[in-house]
Amino acid sequence: MTVSSIDVTVDEELLREIDRLIDAGFFPDRGTAIREALEEKVKRLEKARLALQCAQLDIAEEQAMAEEGFCGEIVKWPEY
């Protein structure tokens, strides 16, 4: 994985909280704490985006597409 360095401006209170987490052993350093927080946020946003898209699907239309081509071809689903 290629990594890049960036500058980030952080509120003093948030920085103190990050330092407390480091002192408590949750993270080895500030960079790791911030990187993991960003990764987690991006994953949550992606999951929320996918959930929103799934909620917009028409269940009957999706069912019809899933069953398309099976009418009359299969009497019974095969056993696996």
C-alpha positions as CSV (number, residue, x, y, z in Angstrom):
1,M,0.0,0.0,0.0
2,T,1.3,3.4,-1.0
3,V,0.9,6.1,1.7
4,S,1.0,9.8,1.5
5,S,1.7,12.4,4.1
6,I,-0.8,15.3,4.7
7,D,-1.1,18.2,7.1
8,V,-4.2,18.3,9.3
9,T,-5.5,21.1,11.5
10,V,-7.1,19.7,14.6
11,D,-9.0,21.4,17.4
12,E,-6.9,21.5,20.6
13,E,-9.5,19.6,22.7
14,L,-9.7,16.8,20.1
15,L,-6.0,16.6,20.0
16,R,-5.9,16.3,23.8
17,E,-8.4,13.5,23.6
18,I,-6.3,11.7,20.9
19,D,-3.3,12.1,23.2
20,R,-5.3,10.6,26.1
21,L,-6.2,7.6,23.9
22,I,-2.5,7.2,23.0
23,D,-1.5,7.4,26.7
24,A,-4.2,4.7,27.5
25,G,-2.6,2.4,24.9
26,F,-5.4,2.5,22.3
27,F,-3.0,3.9,19.6
28,P,0.8,4.0,19.3
29,D,0.8,7.5,17.9
30,R,-1.2,10.4,16.6
31,G,-0.8,9.4,12.9
32,T,-2.2,5.9,13.6
33,A,-5.1,7.3,15.6
34,I,-6.1,9.8,12.8
35,R,-5.5,7.2,10.0
36,E,-7.7,4.6,11.7
37,A,-10.4,7.2,12.4
38,L,-10.5,8.2,8.8
39,E,-10.6,4.6,7.6
40,E,-13.5,3.8,9.9
41,K,-15.4,6.9,8.8
42,V,-15.0,6.1,5.1
43,K,-16.1,2.5,5.7
44,R,-19.2,3.7,7.6
45,L,-20.1,6.2,4.8
46,E,-19.7,3.6,2.2
47,K,-21.9,1.2,4.2
48,A,-24.6,3.9,4.6
49,R,-24.4,4.7,0.9
50,L,-25.0,1.1,-0.1
51,A,-27.8,0.7,2.5
52,L,-29.5,3.8,1.0
53,Q,-29.2,2.4,-2.5
54,C,-30.6,-1.0,-1.4
55,A,-33.6,0.8,0.2
56,Q,-34.5,2.4,-3.1
57,L,-34.7,-1.0,-4.9
58,D,-38.1,-2.2,-6.0
59,I,-38.5,-5.6,-4.3
60,A,-41.0,-7.0,-6.9
61,E,-38.8,-5.8,-9.8
62,E,-35.7,-7.3,-8.3
63,Q,-37.6,-10.6,-7.7
64,A,-38.8,-10.7,-11.3
65,M,-35.3,-10.1,-12.6
66,A,-33.9,-12.8,-10.4
67,E,-36.5,-15.3,-11.6
68,E,-36.3,-14.2,-15.3
69,G,-35.6,-17.2,-17.5
70,F,-36.6,-19.8,-14.9
71,C,-40.3,-20.0,-15.8
72,G,-41.0,-23.5,-17.1
73,E,-37.3,-24.5,-17.3
74,I,-36.9,-25.8,-13.7
75,V,-39.6,-27.8,-11.9
76,K,-37.5,-28.1,-8.8
77,W,-34.3,-26.4,-7.6
78,P,-31.4,-28.8,-7.7
79,E,-30.0,-30.1,-4.5
80,Y,-26.4,-29.1,-3.7
